[in-house]
């Protein structure tokens, strides 16, 4: 588990067993490591929830079998601050949505609860971050203070990784 201290004034843990879409504040984890073209789980990160002061209501805008593209709106959420949309970090086909996920179930531990499952397009070659790369991105985001902003590293601190392979 990696950690960023001083993000929105608090420490936040970032699991290192998954990949991250920095600008979407989403984590992605393969469901079946053996099948690289298989489904992945997608969830919101703790910093993503903190920026919105938690989610009060979640409405899925997609369902099982829907085809989605990069940046398509997946979820509409009412938060402690406003209304927001969760956008897709990659193209593919939705295989499941976690409709039982509401309020406290999500905010208690966002890394234990997935939002939706997706079978990603095999030709997608976008770039995701590992845990250290996501922390470095957060440290430079303007929401970090003190030690978090100071620890922002260069490219060697985090790796750019594709969903289907290792570091690039």
C-alpha positions as CSV (number, residue, x, y, z in Angstrom):
1,X,0.0,0.0,0.0
2,X,1.4,3.4,-1.0
3,X,0.4,6.6,0.8
4,X,0.1,10.3,0.0
5,X,0.3,12.6,3.0
6,X,-1.3,16.0,2.8
7,X,-3.9,15.5,0.1
8,X,-6.8,17.7,1.0
9,X,-5.1,17.9,4.4
10,X,-5.2,14.2,5.2
11,X,-3.2,11.0,4.5
12,X,-4.7,8.7,1.8
13,X,-3.7,5.1,1.1
14,X,-3.4,4.0,-2.6
15,X,-3.3,0.2,-3.2
16,X,-0.5,-0.8,-5.5
17,X,-2.3,-3.9,-6.8
18,X,-4.2,-2.0,-9.5
19,X,-3.9,0.6,-12.2
20,X,-5.3,4.2,-12.2
21,X,-6.8,6.6,-14.6
22,X,-5.5,9.8,-13.0
23,X,-7.8,12.4,-14.5
24,X,-10.9,10.3,-13.9
25,X,-9.8,9.3,-10.3
26,X,-10.7,5.7,-11.0
27,X,-8.9,2.4,-10.2
28,X,-8.9,-0.5,-12.6
29,X,-8.2,-4.2,-11.7
30,X,-8.2,-7.2,-13.9
31,X,-10.7,-9.8,-12.7
32,X,-8.8,-12.7,-14.3
33,X,-5.1,-12.3,-14.7
34,X,-4.9,-15.3,-17.1
35,X,-7.2,-13.7,-19.7
36,X,-5.7,-10.4,-20.6
37,X,-8.7,-9.6,-22.8
38,X,-11.1,-10.4,-20.0
39,X,-13.2,-8.2,-17.7
40,X,-11.9,-5.6,-15.4
41,X,-13.4,-3.9,-12.3
42,X,-13.5,-0.2,-12.2
43,X,-13.9,1.8,-9.0
44,X,-13.6,5.3,-7.6
45,X,-10.4,6.2,-5.6
46,X,-10.4,7.6,-2.1
47,X,-9.0,11.0,-3.4
48,X,-11.7,11.1,-6.0
49,X,-14.4,10.7,-3.3
50,X,-12.7,13.2,-1.0
51,X,-12.7,15.8,-3.8
52,X,-16.5,15.5,-4.0
53,X,-17.0,15.1,-0.2
54,X,-18.5,11.6,-0.7
55,X,-21.4,10.4,-2.8
56,X,-25.0,10.6,-1.6
57,X,-26.8,9.1,-4.6
58,X,-25.5,7.0,-7.5
59,X,-27.3,6.6,-10.8
60,X,-25.9,4.3,-13.5
61,X,-26.2,5.7,-17.0
62,X,-25.1,2.5,-18.6
63,X,-26.1,-1.1,-18.2
64,X,-25.0,-4.6,-19.0
65,X,-24.2,-5.1,-22.7
66,X,-23.8,-1.4,-23.4
67,X,-20.8,-0.3,-25.6
68,X,-18.9,2.7,-24.3
69,X,-16.1,4.9,-25.5
70,X,-13.4,6.8,-23.7
71,X,-14.9,9.7,-21.7
72,X,-18.5,8.5,-22.0
73,X,-20.6,9.3,-19.0
74,X,-21.1,6.1,-16.9
75,X,-22.5,7.3,-13.6
76,X,-24.3,10.4,-12.3
77,X,-23.6,11.0,-8.6
78,X,-25.0,13.5,-6.2
79,X,-22.2,14.5,-3.8
80,X,-21.7,16.6,-0.7
81,X,-20.8,19.5,-3.0
82,X,-22.7,19.2,-6.2
83,X,-23.6,16.7,-9.0
84,X,-20.9,15.0,-10.9
85,X,-20.4,12.4,-13.7
86,X,-18.0,9.5,-13.7
87,X,-16.6,9.1,-17.2
88,X,-15.1,6.0,-18.8
89,X,-11.3,5.7,-18.7
90,X,-11.3,3.3,-21.7
91,X,-13.6,1.9,-24.4
92,X,-15.3,-1.5,-24.1
93,X,-18.5,-3.4,-23.2
94,X,-20.1,-3.1,-19.8
95,X,-20.5,-6.6,-18.3
96,X,-22.0,-5.6,-14.9
97,X,-23.0,-2.7,-12.7
98,X,-22.9,-2.7,-8.9
99,X,-26.3,-1.3,-8.3
100,X,-26.2,-2.3,-4.6
101,X,-23.5,0.2,-4.0
102,X,-24.9,3.3,-2.2
103,X,-23.7,5.9,0.2
104,X,-21.8,4.4,3.1
105,X,-21.0,1.2,1.3
106,X,-18.9,3.1,-1.2
107,X,-17.4,5.7,1.1
108,X,-16.4,3.2,3.8
109,X,-13.7,1.7,1.6
110,X,-13.8,2.6,-2.1
111,X,-11.0,0.1,-2.9
112,X,-13.2,-2.9,-1.8
113,X,-16.2,-1.9,-3.9
114,X,-16.3,-1.8,-7.7
115,X,-18.6,0.4,-9.6
116,X,-18.8,-1.5,-12.8
117,X,-17.2,-4.3,-14.8
118,X,-16.0,-3.8,-18.3
119,X,-14.6,-6.0,-21.1
120,X,-12.2,-3.5,-22.5
121,X,-11.5,-3.2,-26.3
122,X,-8.3,-5.3,-27.0
123,X,-7.0,-2.6,-29.3
124,X,-7.0,0.1,-26.6
125,X,-3.5,1.2,-25.9
126,X,-4.1,4.2,-23.6
127,X,-1.9,4.9,-20.7
128,X,-2.8,4.2,-17.0
129,X,-0.6,4.8,-13.9
130,X,0.5,2.4,-11.3
131,X,0.0,3.4,-7.6
132,X,3.2,5.4,-7.4
133,X,2.4,7.3,-10.6
134,X,-1.1,8.2,-9.3
135,X,0.4,9.5,-6.1
136,X,2.9,11.6,-8.0
137,X,0.0,13.0,-10.2
138,X,-2.0,13.8,-7.0
139,X,1.0,15.5,-5.4
140,X,1.2,17.9,-8.4
141,X,-2.6,18.5,-8.6
142,X,-2.9,21.6,-6.5
143,X,-4.9,19.8,-3.8
144,X,-1.7,18.6,-2.1
145,X,0.1,20.5,0.5
146,X,3.4,20.4,2.4
147,X,5.2,17.1,2.1
148,X,2.9,15.7,-0.6
149,X,3.8,18.5,-3.0
150,X,7.5,18.3,-2.2
151,X,7.7,14.5,-2.8
152,X,6.4,14.8,-6.4
153,X,9.0,12.8,-8.4
154,X,9.9,12.4,-12.0
155,X,9.1,9.6,-14.4
156,X,11.1,7.1,-12.4
157,X,8.8,7.5,-9.4
158,X,5.8,5.9,-11.1
159,X,5.4,3.9,-14.3
160,X,3.1,4.4,-17.2
161,X,1.4,1.0,-17.8
162,X,-1.0,-0.3,-20.4
163,X,-3.9,-2.4,-19.2
164,X,-2.7,-5.4,-21.2
165,X,1.0,-5.3,-20.5
166,X,3.8,-4.0,-18.3
167,X,5.5,-0.7,-18.1
168,X,6.1,1.3,-21.3
